[in-house]
Amino acid sequence: MKEILSGSLLLMGSLFILLSAVGILRMPDLYTRMSATTKASTLGIGLVLIGTILYWQDFGIASRAIAIIVFLFLTAPVAAHVIGRAAYLGKVPLWEKTHIDEFKKSVEPPETGSSTPE
């Protein structure tokens, strides 16, 4: 039974990692590629490691796999955010069909009004 469950998790994880690779190739710009990559690959690696834990049922393997999962879930979104922010500030263009740019107003310099300090 453990072989079927762990094999299923390994297969699902591998499919999510494959989906992540397809997302890199198919998405139109850097920002959507990062979104697909971060979410799908983190979930895929997590499923592969959980499948490994269930198959081996060893404390040493389980503790290392859980540490890797926690590390990935903490660092992957932060890394994607920092890379996306650096790309935006570096003027990497958005996809031409992007309609909403909520970050634009937070990085534009404030307008200087006609009021002068007295």
The first five atom37 places (N, CA, C, CB, O) and aatype in JSON, in Angstrom:
{
  "aatype": [12, 11, 6, 9, 10, 15, 7, 15, 10, 10, 10, 12, 7, 15, 10, 13, 9, 10, 10, 15, 0, 19, 7, 9, 10, 1, 12, 14, 3, 10, 18, 16, 1, 12, 15, 0, 16, 16, 11, 0, 15, 16, 10, 7, 9, 7, 10, 19, 10, 9, 7, 16, 9, 10, 18, 17, 5, 3, 13, 7, 9, 0, 15, 1, 0, 9, 0, 9, 9, 19, 13, 10, 13, 10, 16, 0, 14, 19, 0, 0, 8, 19, 9, 7, 1, 0, 0, 18, 10, 7, 11, 19, 14, 10, 17, 6, 11, 16, 8, 9, 3, 6, 13, 11, 11, 15, 19, 6, 14, 14, 6, 16, 7, 15, 15, 16, 14, 6],
  "atom_mask": [
    [1, 1, 1, 1, 1],
    [1, 1, 1, 1, 1],
    [1, 1, 1, 1, 1],
    [1, 1, 1, 1, 1],
    [1, 1, 1, 1, 1],
    [1, 1, 1, 1, 1],
    [1, 1, 1, 0, 1],
    [1, 1, 1, 1, 1],
    [1, 1, 1, 1, 1],
    [1, 1, 1, 1, 1],
    [1, 1, 1, 1, 1],
    [1, 1, 1, 1, 1],
    [1, 1, 1, 0, 1],
    [1, 1, 1, 1, 1],
    [1, 1, 1, 1, 1],
    [1, 1, 1, 1, 1],
    [1, 1, 1, 1, 1],
    [1, 1, 1, 1, 1],
    [1, 1, 1, 1, 1],
    [1, 1, 1, 1, 1],
    [1, 1, 1, 1, 1],
    [1, 1, 1, 1, 1],
    [1, 1, 1, 0, 1],
    [1, 1, 1, 1, 1],
    [1, 1, 1, 1, 1],
    [1, 1, 1, 1, 1],
    [1, 1, 1, 1, 1],
    [1, 1, 1, 1, 1],
    [1, 1, 1, 1, 1],
    [1, 1, 1, 1, 1],
    [1, 1, 1, 1, 1],
    [1, 1, 1, 1, 1],
    [1, 1, 1, 1, 1],
    [1, 1, 1, 1, 1],
    [1, 1, 1, 1, 1],
    [1, 1, 1, 1, 1],
    [1, 1, 1, 1, 1],
    [1, 1, 1, 1, 1],
    [1, 1, 1, 1, 1],
    [1, 1, 1, 1, 1],
    [1, 1, 1, 1, 1],
    [1, 1, 1, 1, 1],
    [1, 1, 1, 1, 1],
    [1, 1, 1, 0, 1],
    [1, 1, 1, 1, 1],
    [1, 1, 1, 0, 1],
    [1, 1, 1, 1, 1],
    [1, 1, 1, 1, 1],
    [1, 1, 1, 1, 1],
    [1, 1, 1, 1, 1],
    [1, 1, 1, 0, 1],
    [1, 1, 1, 1, 1],
    [1, 1, 1, 1, 1],
    [1, 1, 1, 1, 1],
    [1, 1, 1, 1, 1],
    [1, 1, 1, 1, 1],
    [1, 1, 1, 1, 1],
    [1, 1, 1, 1, 1],
    [1, 1, 1, 1, 1],
    [1, 1, 1, 0, 1],
    [1, 1, 1, 1, 1],
    [1, 1, 1, 1, 1],
    [1, 1, 1, 1, 1],
    [1, 1, 1, 1, 1],
    [1, 1, 1, 1, 1],
    [1, 1, 1, 1, 1],
    [1, 1, 1, 1, 1],
    [1, 1, 1, 1, 1],
    [1, 1, 1, 1, 1],
    [1, 1, 1, 1, 1],
    [1, 1, 1, 1, 1],
    [1, 1, 1, 1, 1],
    [1, 1, 1, 1, 1],
    [1, 1, 1, 1, 1],
    [1, 1, 1, 1, 1],
    [1, 1, 1, 1, 1],
    [1, 1, 1, 1, 1],
    [1, 1, 1, 1, 1],
    [1, 1, 1, 1, 1],
    [1, 1, 1, 1, 1],
    [1, 1, 1, 1, 1],
    [1, 1, 1, 1, 1],
    [1, 1, 1, 1, 1],
    [1, 1, 1, 0, 1],
    [1, 1, 1, 1, 1],
    [1, 1, 1, 1, 1],
    [1, 1, 1, 1, 1],
    [1, 1, 1, 1, 1],
    [1, 1, 1, 1, 1],
    [1, 1, 1, 0, 1],
    [1, 1, 1, 1, 1],
    [1, 1, 1, 1, 1],
    [1, 1, 1, 1, 1],
    [1, 1, 1, 1, 1],
    [1, 1, 1, 1, 1],
    [1, 1, 1, 1, 1],
    [1, 1, 1, 1, 1],
    [1, 1, 1, 1, 1],
    [1, 1, 1, 1, 1],
    [1, 1, 1, 1, 1],
    [1, 1, 1, 1, 1],
    [1, 1, 1, 1, 1],
    [1, 1, 1, 1, 1],
    [1, 1, 1, 1, 1],
    [1, 1, 1, 1, 1],
    [1, 1, 1, 1, 1],
    [1, 1, 1, 1, 1],
    [1, 1, 1, 1, 1],
    [1, 1, 1, 1, 1],
    [1, 1, 1, 1, 1],
    [1, 1, 1, 1, 1],
    [1, 1, 1, 1, 1],
    [1, 1, 1, 0, 1],
    [1, 1, 1, 1, 1],
    [1, 1, 1, 1, 1],
    [1, 1, 1, 1, 1],
    [1, 1, 1, 1, 1],
    [1, 1, 1, 1, 1]
  ],
  "atom_positions": [
    [[0.81, -1.19, 0.0], [0.0, 0.0, 0.0], [0.86, 1.26, 0.0], [-0.93, 0.0, 1.2], [0.55, 2.24, -0.68]],
    [[1.96, 1.21, 0.79], [2.82, 2.39, 0.84], [3.48, 2.66, -0.51], [3.89, 2.23, 1.92], [3.76, 3.81, -0.86]],
    [[3.74, 1.59, -1.27], [4.34, 1.78, -2.6], [3.39, 2.49, -3.55], [4.74, 0.43, -3.19], [3.81, 3.34, -4.33]],
    [[2.11, 2.15, -3.47], [1.12, 2.8, -4.34], [0.96, 4.26, -3.97], [-0.24, 2.07, -4.26], [0.94, 5.13, -4.85]],
    [[0.85, 4.55, -2.67], [0.68, 5.94, -2.22], [1.91, 6.78, -2.52], [0.37, 5.97, -0.73], [1.8, 7.89, -3.03]],
    [[3.08, 6.26, -2.2], [4.29, 7.03, -2.45], [4.54, 7.17, -3.96], [5.51, 6.37, -1.77], [4.99, 8.21, -4.41]],
    [[4.25, 6.12, -4.72], [4.39, 6.21, -6.17], [3.44, 7.23, -6.78], [0.0, 0.0, 0.0], [3.81, 7.94, -7.71]],
    [[2.22, 7.29, -6.25], [1.26, 8.29, -6.73], [1.74, 9.71, -6.44], [-0.13, 8.05, -6.09], [1.63, 10.6, -7.28]],
    [[2.27, 9.91, -5.24], [2.78, 11.23, -4.89], [3.99, 11.61, -5.74], [3.16, 11.28, -3.41], [4.12, 12.75, -6.17]],
    [[4.87, 10.65, -5.99], [6.03, 10.9, -6.85], [5.58, 11.25, -8.27], [6.96, 9.67, -6.88], [6.13, 12.16, -8.89]],
    [[4.58, 10.54, -8.77], [4.08, 10.81, -10.11], [3.41, 12.18, -10.2], [3.1, 9.72, -10.53], [3.64, 12.92, -11.15]],
    [[2.57, 12.51, -9.19], [1.93, 13.83, -9.19], [2.96, 14.94, -9.08], [0.91, 13.93, -8.04], [2.86, 15.97, -9.75]],
    [[3.96, 14.74, -8.22], [5.01, 15.74, -8.09], [5.78, 15.93, -9.39], [0.0, 0.0, 0.0], [6.1, 17.05, -9.77]],
    [[6.06, 14.83, -10.05], [6.77, 14.91, -11.34], [5.93, 15.63, -12.38], [7.14, 13.51, -11.84], [6.46, 16.38, -13.2]],
    [[4.63, 15.4, -12.36], [3.75, 16.1, -13.31], [3.7, 17.6, -13.03], [2.34, 15.51, -13.24], [3.67, 18.4, -13.96]],
    [[3.69, 17.98, -11.76], [3.72, 19.41, -11.43], [5.05, 20.04, -11.85], [3.49, 19.61, -9.93], [5.07, 21.19, -12.31]],
    [[6.14, 19.32, -11.7], [7.43, 19.85, -12.14], [7.46, 19.98, -13.66], [8.59, 18.93, -11.65], [8.0, 20.95, -14.19]],
    [[6.88, 19.01, -14.36], [6.76, 19.1, -15.82], [5.88, 20.28, -16.21], [6.18, 17.8, -16.39], [6.2, 21.0, -17.16]],
    [[4.8, 20.49, -15.49], [3.92, 21.63, -15.75], [4.67, 22.95, -15.54], [2.68, 21.58, -14.84], [4.46, 23.91, -16.28]],
    [[5.53, 22.98, -14.56], [6.35, 24.16, -14.32], [7.28, 24.43, -15.49], [7.15, 23.99, -13.04], [7.45, 25.57, -15.91]],
    [[7.88, 23.37, -16.03], [8.77, 23.53, -17.18], [8.0, 23.99, -18.41], [9.49, 22.21, -17.48], [8.49, 24.82, -19.18]],
    [[6.81, 23.47, -18.6], [5.97, 23.91, -19.72], [5.58, 25.38, -19.53], [4.69, 23.02, -19.85], [5.53, 26.14, -20.5]],
    [[5.32, 25.77, -18.29], [4.98, 27.17, -18.0], [6.11, 28.12, -18.36], [0.0, 0.0, 0.0], [5.85, 29.23, -18.82]],
    [[7.35, 27.7, -18.15], [8.48, 28.53, -18.52], [8.52, 28.74, -20.04], [9.8, 27.89, -18.04], [8.83, 29.83, -20.52]],
    [[8.2, 27.69, -20.77], [8.25, 27.79, -22.23], [7.04, 28.51, -22.82], [8.34, 26.41, -22.82], [7.18, 29.19, -23.84]],
    [[5.88, 28.38, -22.2], [4.65, 28.88, -22.82], [4.21, 30.26, -22.36], [3.57, 27.93, -22.57], [3.49, 30.94, -23.09]],
    [[4.6, 30.69, -21.19], [4.13, 31.98, -20.68], [4.79, 33.13, -21.43], [4.41, 32.09, -19.17], [5.95, 33.02, -21.85]],
    [[4.06, 34.24, -21.6], [4.53, 35.31, -22.48], [5.59, 36.25, -21.9], [3.39, 36.11, -22.89], [6.37, 36.81, -22.67]],
    [[5.64, 36.43, -20.6], [6.63, 37.37, -20.06], [7.23, 36.82, -18.77], [5.99, 38.74, -19.8], [6.8, 35.8, -18.24]],
    [[8.23, 37.53, -18.29], [8.98, 37.09, -17.11], [8.09, 36.92, -15.9], [10.07, 38.08, -16.8], [8.26, 35.97, -15.14]],
    [[7.16, 37.81, -15.7], [6.35, 37.81, -14.49], [5.4, 36.61, -14.43], [5.54, 39.11, -14.4], [5.26, 35.99, -13.37]],
    [[4.77, 36.27, -15.52], [3.91, 35.09, -15.53], [4.73, 33.8, -15.51], [2.99, 35.11, -16.76], [4.28, 32.79, -14.96]],
    [[5.91, 33.82, -16.09], [6.79, 32.64, -16.01], [7.21, 32.37, -14.58], [8.04, 32.85, -16.89], [7.23, 31.22, -14.14]],
    [[7.53, 33.43, -13.86], [7.93, 33.26, -12.46], [6.78, 32.72, -11.63], [8.43, 34.59, -11.88], [6.99, 31.88, -10.76]],
    [[5.58, 33.19, -11.89], [4.42, 32.71, -11.15], [4.21, 31.22, -11.38], [3.17, 33.5, -11.56], [4.02, 30.46, -10.42]],
    [[4.24, 30.81, -12.62], [4.05, 29.39, -12.94], [5.17, 28.54, -12.34], [3.99, 29.18, -14.46], [4.92, 27.47, -11.79]],
    [[6.38, 29.01, -12.46], [7.52, 28.25, -11.98], [7.51, 28.12, -10.46], [8.81, 28.9, -12.43], [7.71, 27.03, -9.92]],
    [[7.27, 29.22, -9.77], [7.33, 29.2, -8.32], [6.26, 28.3, -7.73], [7.18, 30.6, -7.76], [6.54, 27.47, -6.86]],
    [[5.05, 28.44, -8.2], [3.95, 27.67, -7.6], [4.03, 26.19, -7.96], [2.62, 28.23, -8.06], [3.98, 25.34, -7.07]],
    [[4.16, 25.89, -9.24], [4.11, 24.49, -9.67], [5.34, 23.7, -9.22], [3.99, 24.42, -11.17], [5.21, 22.56, -8.78]],
    [[6.51, 24.3, -9.32], [7.7, 23.54, -8.93], [7.79, 23.34, -7.43], [8.96, 24.24, -9.43], [8.24, 22.29, -6.98]],
    [[7.37, 24.32, -6.65], [7.39, 24.16, -5.19], [6.43, 23.06, -4.77], [7.02, 25.47, -4.49], [6.78, 22.22, -3.94]],
    [[5.24, 23.05, -5.35], [4.29, 21.98, -5.04], [4.82, 20.63, -5.52], [2.93, 22.28, -5.67], [4.69, 19.63, -4.81]],
    [[5.4, 20.59, -6.71], [5.92, 19.34, -7.24], [7.04, 18.77, -6.4], [0.0, 0.0, 0.0], [7.05, 17.57, -6.11]],
    [[7.98, 19.6, -6.01], [9.08, 19.12, -5.18], [8.57, 18.67, -3.81], [10.15, 20.22, -5.01], [9.04, 17.68, -3.26]],
    [[7.59, 19.4, -3.28], [7.0, 19.0, -2.01], [6.34, 17.63, -2.09], [0.0, 0.0, 0.0], [6.51, 16.81, -1.19]],
    [[5.6, 17.39, -3.17], [4.96, 16.08, -3.33], [5.99, 14.96, -3.5], [4.01, 16.11, -4.53], [5.82, 13.87, -2.95]],
    [[7.03, 15.22, -4.26], [8.08, 14.21, -4.43], [8.73, 13.88, -3.09], [9.16, 14.72, -5.44], [8.98, 12.71, -2.78]],
    [[9.0, 14.89, -2.3], [9.64, 14.64, -1.0], [8.69, 13.94, -0.03], [10.12, 15.95, -0.38], [9.12, 13.09, 0.76]],
    [[7.4, 14.27, -0.07], [6.44, 13.56, 0.79], [6.34, 12.09, 0.36], [5.04, 14.24, 0.72], [6.25, 11.2, 1.2]],
    [[6.35, 11.86, -0.95], [6.36, 10.48, -1.44], [7.59, 9.73, -0.98], [0.0, 0.0, 0.0], [7.52, 8.54, -0.66]],
    [[8.72, 10.41, -0.94], [9.96, 9.8, -0.46], [9.85, 9.45, 1.02], [11.15, 10.74, -0.7], [10.28, 8.38, 1.46]],
    [[9.28, 10.37, 1.79], [9.09, 10.12, 3.23], [8.22, 8.89, 3.44], [8.46, 11.36, 3.92], [8.54, 8.03, 4.26]],
    [[7.11, 8.81, 2.71], [6.2, 7.68, 2.9], [6.83, 6.35, 2.48], [4.92, 7.9, 2.12], [6.55, 5.31, 3.09]],
    [[7.66, 6.38, 1.46], [8.26, 5.13, 0.99], [9.33, 4.62, 1.96], [8.88, 5.34, -0.4], [9.32, 3.44, 2.33]],
    [[10.23, 5.48, 2.38], [11.36, 5.02, 3.19], [11.02, 4.89, 4.66], [12.52, 5.96, 3.03], [11.57, 4.02, 5.34]],
    [[10.14, 5.72, 5.19], [9.72, 5.69, 6.59], [10.9, 5.61, 7.55], [8.8, 4.52, 6.83], [10.96, 4.76, 8.44]],
    [[11.84, 6.53, 7.34], [13.02, 6.62, 8.18], [13.08, 8.03, 8.76], [14.33, 6.28, 7.37], [12.81, 9.0, 8.05]],
    [[13.41, 8.14, 10.03], [13.4, 9.45, 10.68], [14.41, 10.41, 10.07], [13.67, 9.29, 12.16], [14.11, 11.59, 9.89]],
    [[15.6, 9.92, 9.74], [16.63, 10.79, 9.15], [16.2, 11.35, 7.8], [0.0, 0.0, 0.0], [16.39, 12.53, 7.52]],
    [[15.63, 10.49, 6.97], [15.17, 10.93, 5.66], [13.99, 11.88, 5.82], [14.77, 9.73, 4.78], [13.92, 12.91, 5.14]],
    [[13.07, 11.55, 6.72], [11.88, 12.38, 6.93], [12.25, 13.76, 7.45], [10.92, 11.7, 7.89], [11.71, 14.77, 6.99]],
    [[13.17, 13.81, 8.39], [13.54, 15.12, 8.95], [14.24, 15.99, 7.91], [14.45, 14.95, 10.17], [14.0, 17.2, 7.86]],
    [[15.09, 15.41, 7.09], [15.74, 16.19, 6.03], [14.74, 16.63, 4.97], [16.86, 15.37, 5.38], [14.8, 17.77, 4.5]],
    [[13.84, 15.75, 4.6], [12.84, 16.1, 3.58], [11.92, 17.2, 4.08], [12.03, 14.86, 3.18], [11.58, 18.11, 3.33]],
    [[11.5, 17.13, 5.32], [10.64, 18.18, 5.89], [11.4, 19.49, 5.97], [10.13, 17.77, 7.29], [10.82, 20.55, 5.7]],
    [[12.67, 19.45, 6.33], [13.47, 20.68, 6.36], [13.57, 21.29, 4.96], [14.89, 20.39, 6.91], [13.5, 22.51, 4.81]],
    [[13.74, 20.46, 3.94], [13.81, 20.96, 2.56], [12.48, 21.57, 2.15], [14.2, 19.84, 1.59], [12.45, 22.63, 1.53]],
    [[11.37, 20.9, 2.49], [10.04, 21.42, 2.15], [9.81, 22.78, 2.81], [8.95, 20.43, 2.56], [9.35, 23.71, 2.15]],
    [[10.11, 22.88, 4.09], [9.93, 24.16, 4.8], [10.81, 25.23, 4.18], [10.25, 24.0, 6.3], [10.36, 26.36, 3.97]],
    [[12.05, 24.9, 3.89], [12.96, 25.87, 3.28], [12.42, 26.35, 1.93], [14.36, 25.25, 3.1], [12.44, 27.54, 1.66]],
    [[11.94, 25.44, 1.1], [11.41, 25.82, -0.21], [10.16, 26.68, -0.08], [11.09, 24.57, -1.03], [10.02, 27.68, -0.78]],
    [[9.25, 26.3, 0.82], [8.01, 27.07, 0.97], [8.28, 28.45, 1.56], [7.03, 26.3, 1.86], [7.48, 29.37, 1.36]],
    [[9.38, 28.62, 2.28], [9.71, 29.94, 2.81], [10.51, 30.79, 1.82], [10.5, 29.79, 4.1], [10.33, 32.01, 1.77]],
    [[11.37, 30.17, 1.05], [12.27, 30.96, 0.21], [11.81, 31.17, -1.22], [13.6, 30.32, 0.19], [12.11, 32.21, -1.81]],
    [[11.09, 30.24, -1.8], [10.69, 30.37, -3.21], [9.8, 31.59, -3.46], [9.96, 29.11, -3.66], [10.07, 32.32, -4.42]],
    [[8.76, 31.85, -2.66], [7.96, 33.04, -2.91], [8.74, 34.35, -2.7], [6.75, 33.03, -2.02], [8.55, 35.32, -3.42]],
    [[9.6, 34.35, -1.7], [10.39, 35.55, -1.43], [11.37, 35.81, -2.58], [11.16, 35.41, -0.1], [11.51, 36.94, -3.03]],
    [[12.02, 34.76, -3.05], [12.95, 34.91, -4.17], [12.23, 35.37, -5.43], [13.67, 33.58, -4.44], [12.75, 36.23, -6.15]],
    [[11.05, 34.82, -5.71], [10.29, 35.25, -6.88], [9.87, 36.7, -6.76], [9.07, 34.35, -7.08], [9.89, 37.44, -7.75]],
    [[9.48, 37.12, -5.56], [9.1, 38.51, -5.35], [10.29, 39.45, -5.59], [8.55, 38.69, -3.94], [10.14, 40.48, -6.25]],
    [[11.43, 39.1, -5.05], [12.62, 39.96, -5.21], [13.05, 40.02, -6.67], [13.78, 39.44, -4.32], [13.4, 41.09, -7.17]],
    [[13.03, 38.88, -7.36], [13.4, 38.87, -8.78], [12.4, 39.67, -9.6], [13.49, 37.43, -9.31], [12.79, 40.43, -10.48]],
    [[11.11, 39.51, -9.31], [10.09, 40.27, -10.02], [10.21, 41.77, -9.79], [0.0, 0.0, 0.0], [10.07, 42.56, -10.72]],
    [[10.46, 42.15, -8.56], [10.62, 43.58, -8.24], [11.86, 44.15, -8.94], [10.74, 43.78, -6.7], [11.8, 45.25, -9.49]],
    [[12.95, 43.41, -8.92], [14.17, 43.88, -9.6], [13.94, 43.98, -11.1], [15.35, 42.93, -9.3], [14.43, 44.91, -11.74]],
    [[13.21, 43.04, -11.67], [12.92, 43.09, -13.1], [12.04, 44.28, -13.43], [12.24, 41.79, -13.56], [12.25, 44.96, -14.44]],
    [[11.04, 44.54, -12.58], [10.16, 45.68, -12.83], [10.92, 47.0, -12.73], [8.98, 45.68, -11.83], [10.78, 47.88, -13.58]],
    [[11.73, 47.12, -11.7], [12.52, 48.35, -11.55], [13.59, 48.46, -12.62], [13.16, 48.4, -10.16], [14.04, 49.57, -12.93]],
    [[14.01, 47.35, -13.18], [14.96, 47.34, -14.28], [14.3, 47.52, -15.64], [0.0, 0.0, 0.0], [14.95, 47.4, -16.68]],
    [[12.99, 47.8, -15.62], [12.21, 48.11, -16.83], [12.05, 46.92, -17.77], [12.87, 49.24, -17.57], [11.99, 47.1, -18.99]],
    [[11.96, 45.71, -17.22], [11.61, 44.56, -18.06], [10.15, 44.73, -18.44], [11.87, 43.17, -17.31], [9.3, 44.88, -17.56]],
    [[9.83, 44.71, -19.73], [8.46, 45.04, -20.14], [7.45, 43.98, -19.73], [8.41, 45.22, -21.63], [7.74, 42.78, -19.68]],
    [[6.24, 44.46, -19.45], [5.12, 43.57, -19.19], [4.6, 43.04, -20.52], [3.99, 44.31, -18.41], [4.93, 43.56, -21.58]],
    [[3.8, 41.99, -20.45], [3.15, 41.45, -21.63], [2.23, 42.51, -22.21], [2.37, 40.15, -21.31], [1.6, 43.25, -21.45]],
    [[2.13, 42.61, -23.53], [1.34, 43.68, -24.14], [-0.14, 43.59, -23.81], [1.51, 43.66, -25.65], [-0.85, 44.59, -23.94]],
    [[-0.65, 42.44, -23.4], [-2.06, 42.31, -23.04], [-2.3, 42.51, -21.55], [-2.56, 40.95, -23.44], [-3.42, 42.28, -21.07]],
    [[-1.3, 42.94, -20.81], [-1.48, 43.24, -19.4], [-2.23, 44.56, -19.28], [-0.11, 43.3, -18.66], [-1.8, 45.57, -19.84]],
    [[-3.35, 44.54, -18.56], [-4.18, 45.74, -18.45], [-3.99, 46.47, -17.13], [-5.63, 45.37, -18.61], [-4.14, 47.69, -17.07]],
    [[-3.66, 45.76, -16.08], [-3.56, 46.36, -14.75], [-2.11, 46.32, -14.29], [-4.48, 45.64, -13.74], [-1.47, 45.27, -14.3]],
    [[-1.6, 47.48, -13.88], [-0.25, 47.57, -13.34], [-0.34, 48.27, -11.99], [0.72, 48.34, -14.32], [-0.16, 49.48, -11.9]],
    [[-0.63, 47.5, -10.96], [-0.83, 48.08, -9.64], [0.47, 48.56, -9.0], [-1.49, 47.07, -8.73], [0.44, 49.41, -8.11]],
    [[1.59, 48.05, -9.43], [2.87, 48.42, -8.84], [3.37, 49.77, -9.35], [3.91, 47.34, -9.12], [4.21, 50.4, -8.72]],
    [[2.84, 50.21, -10.49], [3.33, 51.42, -11.12], [3.18, 52.64, -10.22], [2.61, 51.65, -12.41], [4.1, 53.45, -10.13]],
    [[2.04, 52.78, -9.57], [1.82, 53.96, -8.73], [2.69, 53.97, -7.48], [0.36, 54.04, -8.33], [2.92, 55.03, -6.9]],
    [[3.17, 52.82, -7.04], [4.01, 52.81, -5.84], [5.49, 53.08, -6.14], [3.88, 51.47, -5.14], [6.25, 53.37, -5.22]],
    [[5.9, 52.99, -7.41], [7.3, 53.28, -7.73], [7.48, 54.61, -8.45], [7.86, 52.16, -8.58], [8.61, 55.06, -8.64]],
    [[6.37, 55.25, -8.85], [6.49, 56.56, -9.48], [6.83, 57.6, -8.42], [5.19, 56.95, -10.23], [6.34, 57.52, -7.29]],
    [[7.65, 58.57, -8.79], [7.94, 59.62, -7.81], [6.68, 60.46, -7.59], [9.11, 60.52, -8.29], [5.88, 60.63, -8.5]],
    [[6.5, 60.99, -6.36], [5.31, 61.8, -6.09], [5.35, 63.08, -6.93], [5.21, 62.15, -4.57], [6.4, 63.65, -7.21]],
    [[4.14, 63.48, -7.32], [4.05, 64.71, -8.11], [4.36, 65.91, -7.24], [2.66, 64.86, -8.74], [3.94, 65.98, -6.08]],
    [[5.09, 66.84, -7.8], [5.38, 68.08, -7.08], [4.27, 69.07, -7.39], [6.77, 68.66, -7.45], [4.1, 69.48, -8.54]],
    [[3.54, 69.43, -6.39], [2.41, 70.34, -6.55], [2.86, 71.78, -6.62], [0.0, 0.0, 0.0], [4.05, 72.08, -6.56]],
    [[1.9, 72.65, -6.76], [2.22, 74.08, -6.87], [2.4, 74.71, -5.5], [1.12, 74.81, -7.65], [2.76, 75.88, -5.41]],
    [[2.15, 73.97, -4.44], [2.31, 74.56, -3.12], [3.79, 74.63, -2.78], [1.54, 73.74, -2.05], [4.55, 73.68, -2.98]],
    [[4.18, 75.74, -2.27], [5.58, 75.95, -1.87], [5.66, 76.06, -0.38], [6.17, 77.21, -2.52], [4.77, 76.65, 0.25]],
    [[6.69, 75.51, 0.21], [6.82, 75.61, 1.67], [7.06, 77.06, 2.07], [7.97, 74.7, 2.17], [7.81, 77.79, 1.44]],
    [[6.41, 77.43, 3.14], [6.55, 78.82, 3.6], [7.32, 78.92, 4.87], [5.22, 79.46, 3.79], [7.52, 80.02, 5.38]]
  ]
}
